[in-house]
């Protein structure tokens, strides 16, 4: 296994922190826009989806960190739970949304897509850094 150079590790750690902060920034901004443009129900659904997106991101980071630190082939069962629990929760929440219509499906999905938006923003930031050098 090859070692990652310290400079690369610093860049990756910075990107990881920025992704989390970007999601946390986008949730209230998107919620406010949804409340202004549509209604409180859409805003609540967006905030819920955004919270799930952030929780999913934190779980992904925890799983990747655990796998990177694993020195043996034996991976703790908790890691598998953290890997599959977001999928189970997503299916459960979508079922509740479809069956009870408590939240707007479009709002929840828009909130869930904040992780994709955060990755896109980070990519643009990294491209900007590379161009400046």
N, C-alpha and C positions, 0 to 999 in steps of 0.2 A: 504494500500500500504506500503510495507516495504522500509525502507531507505537503500540506498547503503552505506556501510561503507566508511569513507573518504579515506582509503588506496586504496580501489577498484576504487573509483572515480579518484584518481591520476593515477592509472594504465590505466584506460580507456581513460583519457585525453591524456596521453602520447602516447597510441596506435593510437588515432585519429590524433595527430600531425604527428607521424611517417608515417602513411599511406599516408597522403597528400604529405609529403616531398618525400616519396619513389616514388610516381607517378611522381612528378615533376623532380626527378632525372632520372627515367627510360625513360621519353619521349625523351630528347635529346640524351641519350645513344642509345636507340632503333632507333631513326631517323638516327643517324650517322651510325649505323650498316646496316640499310636498304639502305642508300645511298652508302655505301662501297660495300655491297654484291649484290645489285640489281641496282637501278637507282634512279634518283631524284624524279620520279613520285611515286615510292614506298615509299620513304622517306617522301614525302609530305603527302601521304595517311596515313602513320603511325603517323606522327605528328598530323594530323587532328583527327584521332581516339584517340590518347593519350590526346589531348586537350578535346575532348568530355568525355573521361573517367574521367579526373580531374573535369570537370564541373559537371558531374553526381555525383561524390563523394561529392563535396561541397553541391550539392542540397540534397543528402541523409542526410548529417550531419545536414543541416539546418532544414529539415523536422523532423528528430528524435529529435533534440533539442526543436523544437516547440511543438511536441507532449509530450515530457517529462515535459515541463514547464506548459502545459495546466492544469489548475486547474478545469476547467469546461468541460462539455461534448461538448461545442460549440468550434469547431476548425475553425480558420480563413480560408476563401476561398483560400487565397494565398497559404496556406499549400498544399491544393489539387493541385493547379496549379504546385507547385514545385515538387510534387510527380509524376504527369503525364506528365509534359512538357518534361522531358528527353526521355520518350518513344515516344512522338509525334515527337520530333526532330530526334531521331534515325530513325524512319520510314521515315521521310521526306528525311533525308540524304541518306539513303539506296535507296530510290526511285531515287534520283538524280544520285547516283552512277550507278545504274542499267540502267537508261534511257539515261544518257549522257556519261557514261564512263569517267568522269572527273578524278576520282581517282581510284586507284586499290582497289577493294573490300577486297582482302586479307590484304592489308596494313591497311585499316581502321579497320577491325575486329581485327587484331593483336594489334593495338593501343587501341581499346576498351577493350581488355582483360588485359590491364595493371592493372586495378583495381584488377582483380583476382590474378595477379602476386604479387601485393603489399600486398594483404591479406595473401598470402602464405609466403612471406618474413617476414611479421609481426608475423605470427604463429611460424615460425622457431626461430625468435628472442625471443618470449615469452617462447618457450620451452627451449631455451638456458638459459634464466634468471631463469627458474624454476629449471633446473639441477644444476646451480651454487649455489642455496640457500641451 
